[in-house]
Amino acid sequence: MMKIEHNHGINIKEDDKNVILDPSKQVKNGVVTHGHLDHLVKDSYMTPPTLDILGVRKGEKRGKRILYGFPHDVGGFEVTLYPAGHVFGSAMAKVEDVLYTGDFNPYGGKTCKRAVPYDCSTLIVESTYGKPEYDLPPKDEVIEDLLAWTKQQIEEGPVIMGAYQFGKAQEIIALLNEEGIKPYTPNSIAKISEVYNSYDIGLEYEVWNGKAKEDNYALVVPPGELRRPVGEMMREVRKEGGSSTYLSGWCAIYPFYKSMDLDAQFPLSDHAGFQELLDFVDRCDPEKVYTVHGSAEEFAGSIETKLGIDAEALC
């Protein structure tokens, strides 16, 4: 009988078979879903882009590649990875008839394919935005508002945009490129962006060396640059009369103006919001759901109440 528990990751066991999804430490049969630092563990199975991100972020490219859509034996189980829509290289993992979403987004983005529901008997779903009040606006509307604001502000001076240095930053670069804007980025973002371009994503940017060549420009930086007391890049933009914005799904829930030096904030998320989470669960049509991360208890309750599916929080 298959057993699923949270033990140094999502631990799935059946007889002598064992796989650990998103392990918290190096293990024999681990599967890493994406390259954010809270998930990235060496010597695990992962997509080729995630392995390359591992090399940049951890200094050693140690792991085993699994291509999307190709079943692979991991710990005796047949494991298949599918796009998760979260960040470049992110994956959902199907372990035979169990689907684990990892961090996912059904909208996808310019730099990653969207997450698609799959029929499964058991679904393990992340619940970062698992409370009803965590409903996010449609991503295309957020992007439209963000780009309209950016184009207006950049006519008056430089614009600095705070975004997670892996995933969100590259998505912003791609969106700006579509508008004919080639932003500046610090080296920390540029190094990760080089991985994207090694897969022909075609991000166009310049590495920030302390001063822009033009008066009106965009600068994409990690969020810490905007937090008070602000960093050197932020001070330069303000000195030139520029404006600033922060990009995160949490901007739909919390105002960040006190902790950050901001003119605007936009709820651009690489996760599914509450309603998208419910819709995804419904379309997978599972018999059993485990919720993990974030608002796991609350979301399990919503699944049982609204969808009538047996659900419980795994962690």
C-alpha positions as CSV (number, residue, x, y, z in Angstrom):
1,M,0.0,0.0,0.0
2,M,1.3,3.4,-1.0
3,K,2.2,5.8,1.9
4,I,2.6,9.6,1.6
5,E,4.1,11.6,4.4
6,H,6.0,14.8,5.0
7,N,9.5,13.7,6.1
8,H,12.4,15.8,4.7
9,G,10.2,16.5,1.7
10,I,7.2,14.7,0.2
11,N,8.1,11.1,0.9
12,I,6.2,8.5,-1.1
13,K,6.7,4.8,-0.2
14,E,5.3,1.5,-1.5
15,D,6.9,-1.8,-0.5
16,D,10.6,-1.3,-1.4
17,K,9.9,1.7,-3.6
18,N,10.7,5.2,-2.4
19,V,10.9,8.7,-3.8
20,I,11.2,12.1,-2.0
21,L,9.8,15.1,-3.8
22,D,11.4,18.5,-3.1
23,P,13.7,17.0,-0.4
24,S,15.0,19.4,2.3
25,K,18.4,17.7,2.3
26,Q,20.5,15.5,-0.1
27,V,18.9,12.1,-0.4
28,K,19.3,9.1,-2.7
29,N,16.0,9.3,-4.7
30,G,15.1,13.0,-4.5
31,V,13.2,15.0,-7.2
32,V,13.6,18.8,-7.2
33,T,10.8,20.7,-8.9
34,H,12.5,24.1,-9.5
35,G,15.5,26.3,-8.8
36,H,14.4,28.6,-6.0
37,L,16.8,28.3,-3.1
38,D,14.2,26.8,-0.7
39,H,13.8,23.9,-3.0
40,L,17.3,23.5,-4.7
41,V,19.1,20.4,-3.4
42,K,22.1,18.7,-5.1
43,D,22.3,15.1,-6.3
44,S,18.6,15.0,-7.1
45,Y,16.6,14.4,-10.3
46,M,15.5,17.6,-12.0
47,T,14.9,19.2,-15.4
48,P,18.0,20.3,-17.4
49,P,17.3,24.0,-16.9
50,T,16.9,23.5,-13.1
51,L,20.2,21.6,-13.1
52,D,21.9,24.5,-14.8
53,I,20.3,27.0,-12.4
54,L,21.7,24.7,-9.6
55,G,25.2,25.2,-11.0
56,V,24.8,29.0,-10.9
57,R,23.2,29.3,-7.5
58,K,25.0,26.5,-5.6
59,G,28.3,26.5,-7.4
60,E,28.1,22.8,-8.4
61,K,26.0,21.3,-11.2
62,R,25.4,17.9,-9.4
63,G,22.2,16.1,-10.3
64,K,20.4,13.9,-12.8
65,R,18.4,15.2,-15.7
66,I,14.8,14.3,-16.5
67,L,13.2,15.7,-19.6
68,Y,9.6,16.8,-19.6
69,G,7.2,14.1,-20.6
70,F,9.7,11.2,-20.5
71,P,9.0,8.6,-17.7
72,H,12.1,7.8,-15.6
73,D,12.7,5.2,-12.9
74,V,13.4,6.9,-9.5
75,G,13.6,4.7,-6.5
76,G,11.5,2.0,-8.2
77,F,8.6,4.4,-9.1
78,E,7.9,5.6,-12.7
79,V,8.3,9.4,-12.4
80,T,7.3,11.9,-15.2
81,L,7.9,15.6,-15.1
82,Y,5.5,18.2,-16.7
83,P,5.8,22.0,-16.9
84,A,4.6,23.8,-13.8
85,G,4.4,27.4,-15.1
86,H,6.2,28.7,-11.9
87,V,9.6,29.6,-13.2
88,F,11.9,28.5,-16.0
89,G,12.5,24.7,-15.8
90,S,9.9,24.2,-13.0
91,A,8.1,20.9,-13.0
92,M,5.1,19.0,-11.6
93,A,6.0,15.4,-10.8
94,K,3.7,12.5,-11.6
95,V,4.6,9.4,-9.5
96,E,2.6,6.7,-11.3
97,D,-1.0,7.8,-10.4
98,V,0.0,10.5,-7.8
99,L,0.5,14.1,-9.1
100,Y,2.6,16.6,-7.1
101,T,2.2,20.1,-8.4
102,G,5.2,21.7,-6.5
103,D,4.9,25.5,-6.9
104,F,2.8,26.0,-10.0
105,N,0.9,28.5,-12.0
106,P,-1.8,27.7,-14.6
107,Y,-1.1,31.0,-16.4
108,G,2.5,30.2,-17.1
109,G,4.5,33.1,-18.5
110,K,6.8,34.4,-21.2
111,T,9.6,32.2,-20.0
112,C,7.8,29.0,-18.9
113,K,4.9,26.9,-20.1
114,R,1.7,26.9,-18.0
115,A,0.7,24.1,-15.6
116,V,-1.9,21.8,-17.1
117,P,-4.2,19.5,-14.9
118,Y,-3.8,15.7,-15.2
119,D,-6.2,13.0,-14.1
120,C,-4.9,11.3,-11.0
121,S,-6.1,9.3,-8.1
122,T,-4.1,11.3,-5.6
123,L,-3.2,15.0,-5.9
124,I,-0.5,16.7,-3.7
125,V,-1.1,20.5,-4.3
126,E,0.8,23.5,-3.0
127,S,-1.4,26.0,-1.2
128,T,0.7,29.2,-0.9
129,Y,-2.4,31.2,-1.6
130,G,-4.8,28.7,-0.1
131,K,-7.1,31.1,1.8
132,P,-10.3,32.5,0.1
133,E,-9.0,36.1,0.7
134,Y,-5.9,35.2,-1.3
135,D,-7.7,35.5,-4.6
136,L,-5.4,37.1,-7.2
137,P,-6.4,39.2,-10.2
138,P,-6.0,37.8,-13.7
139,K,-2.4,37.8,-14.7
140,D,-2.9,39.4,-18.1
141,E,-4.7,42.3,-16.4
142,V,-1.8,42.8,-14.0
143,I,0.7,42.7,-16.8
144,E,-1.3,45.3,-18.8
145,D,-1.4,47.6,-15.9
146,L,2.2,47.2,-15.1
147,L,3.4,47.8,-18.6
148,A,1.1,50.9,-19.0
149,W,2.6,52.3,-15.7
150,T,6.1,51.5,-16.8
151,K,5.8,53.1,-20.2
152,Q,4.3,56.3,-18.7
153,Q,7.0,56.6,-16.0
154,I,9.9,55.9,-18.2
155,E,9.0,58.9,-20.3
156,E,9.8,61.0,-17.3
157,G,12.9,59.3,-16.0
158,P,14.4,56.0,-14.9
159,V,12.3,53.2,-13.5
160,I,13.6,50.6,-10.9
161,M,11.6,47.3,-10.6
162,G,12.0,45.0,-7.7
163,A,11.5,41.3,-8.4
164,Y,12.9,37.9,-7.2
165,Q,16.2,37.4,-8.9
166,F,15.3,34.0,-10.4
167,G,12.0,33.7,-12.2
168,K,10.2,37.0,-11.7
169,A,13.2,39.1,-12.8
170,Q,13.6,37.2,-16.1
171,E,9.9,37.4,-16.7
172,I,10.0,41.2,-16.3
173,I,13.0,41.4,-18.7
174,A,11.0,39.4,-21.3
175,L,7.9,41.6,-20.9
176,L,10.0,44.8,-21.2
177,N,11.7,43.4,-24.3
178,E,8.4,43.0,-26.0
179,E,7.8,46.7,-25.4
180,G,11.2,47.6,-26.9
181,I,12.8,48.2,-23.6
182,K,16.2,46.7,-22.8
183,P,16.7,46.9,-19.1
184,Y,19.7,47.0,-16.9
185,T,20.3,44.3,-14.3
186,P,22.9,43.6,-11.6
187,N,25.2,40.7,-12.2
188,S,23.3,38.4,-9.8
189,I,20.3,38.5,-12.2
190,A,22.4,38.6,-15.3
191,K,24.1,35.3,-14.4
192,I,20.8,33.5,-14.1
193,S,19.5,35.1,-17.2
194,E,22.5,33.7,-19.1
195,V,21.1,30.2,-18.4
196,Y,17.8,31.2,-20.0
197,N,19.6,32.4,-23.1
198,S,21.6,29.2,-23.3
199,Y,18.1,27.7,-24.1
200,D,17.4,30.3,-26.7
201,I,14.9,32.3,-24.6
202,G,16.5,35.5,-26.0
203,L,16.4,37.9,-23.0
204,E,18.0,41.2,-23.8
205,Y,19.5,43.2,-21.0
206,E,22.7,45.1,-20.0
207,V,24.7,44.5,-16.8
208,W,24.5,47.5,-14.5
209,N,27.9,49.0,-13.8
210,G,26.8,52.0,-11.7
211,K,25.5,54.3,-14.4
212,A,23.1,54.1,-17.3
213,K,24.0,55.3,-20.8
214,E,20.7,57.1,-21.2
215,D,18.5,59.3,-19.0
216,N,15.3,57.2,-19.3
217,Y,15.9,53.5,-18.6
218,A,14.6,50.5,-16.7
219,L,16.5,48.7,-14.0
220,V,15.4,45.2,-12.7
221,V,16.8,44.5,-9.3
222,P,16.3,42.0,-6.3
223,P,13.6,43.2,-3.8
224,G,16.2,43.9,-1.1
225,E,17.4,46.9,-3.2
226,L,14.1,48.7,-2.5
227,R,13.9,47.9,1.2
228,R,14.6,50.7,3.6
229,P,17.4,51.7,4.0
230,V,17.6,51.4,0.2
231,G,20.6,50.2,-1.8
232,E,23.0,52.0,-4.0
233,M,21.1,51.3,-7.3
234,M,17.9,52.6,-5.8
235,R,19.7,55.8,-4.5
236,E,21.0,56.4,-8.1
237,V,17.5,56.1,-9.6
238,R,16.0,58.5,-7.0
239,K,18.9,61.0,-7.5
240,E,17.8,61.1,-11.2
241,G,14.2,61.7,-10.3
242,G,13.1,58.1,-11.1
243,S,10.2,55.9,-9.9
244,S,10.1,52.5,-8.3
245,T,7.8,49.5,-8.1
246,Y,7.7,46.0,-6.5
247,L,6.3,43.0,-8.2
248,S,4.8,40.1,-6.1
249,G,1.6,38.2,-5.8
250,W,1.6,39.3,-2.1
251,C,1.0,42.9,-3.4
252,A,-2.6,41.9,-3.8
253,I,-2.8,41.2,0.0
254,Y,-0.3,43.5,1.7
255,P,0.9,47.1,1.2
256,F,4.7,47.3,1.1
257,Y,5.1,51.0,1.1
258,K,6.3,51.2,4.7
259,S,9.1,48.7,4.4
260,M,10.0,49.6,0.8
261,D,10.6,52.9,-1.0
262,L,7.8,52.5,-3.6
263,D,5.7,54.6,-6.0
264,A,3.6,51.5,-7.0
265,Q,3.2,47.8,-6.4
266,F,1.7,45.2,-8.7
267,P,0.4,41.7,-7.8
268,L,2.4,39.8,-10.4
269,S,2.5,36.2,-9.2
270,D,4.2,33.0,-10.3
271,H,1.8,31.0,-8.1
272,A,-1.9,30.0,-8.5
273,G,-4.3,32.2,-6.5
274,F,-7.1,30.7,-4.4
275,Q,-9.7,30.3,-7.2
276,E,-7.0,28.9,-9.6
277,L,-6.0,26.4,-7.0
278,L,-9.6,25.2,-6.6
279,D,-10.2,25.0,-10.3
280,F,-7.0,23.0,-10.8
281,V,-7.9,20.5,-8.1
282,D,-11.4,20.1,-9.6
283,R,-10.0,19.5,-13.1
284,C,-7.5,16.8,-11.9
285,D,-10.5,14.9,-10.5
286,P,-8.6,13.1,-7.7
287,E,-10.1,10.8,-5.1
288,K,-7.7,12.2,-2.4
289,V,-5.9,15.5,-2.0
290,Y,-3.0,16.4,0.2
291,T,-2.3,20.1,0.7
292,V,1.3,21.4,1.4
293,H,2.9,24.7,2.2
294,G,1.3,28.0,3.0
295,S,-2.3,27.8,4.0
296,A,-2.5,24.0,3.9
297,E,-5.1,23.5,6.6
298,E,-7.4,26.2,5.3
299,F,-7.2,25.0,1.7
300,A,-7.8,21.4,2.7
301,G,-11.0,22.6,4.4
302,S,-12.1,24.6,1.3
303,I,-11.5,21.5,-1.0
304,E,-13.8,19.4,1.2
305,T,-16.4,22.1,1.5
306,K,-16.5,23.4,-2.0
307,L,-15.5,20.4,-4.1
308,G,-16.6,17.5,-1.8
309,I,-13.2,15.8,-2.2
310,D,-11.4,14.1,0.7
311,A,-8.5,16.4,1.6
312,E,-6.0,16.9,4.4
313,A,-2.9,19.0,5.1
314,L,0.3,17.1,4.7
315,C,2.5,19.7,6.4
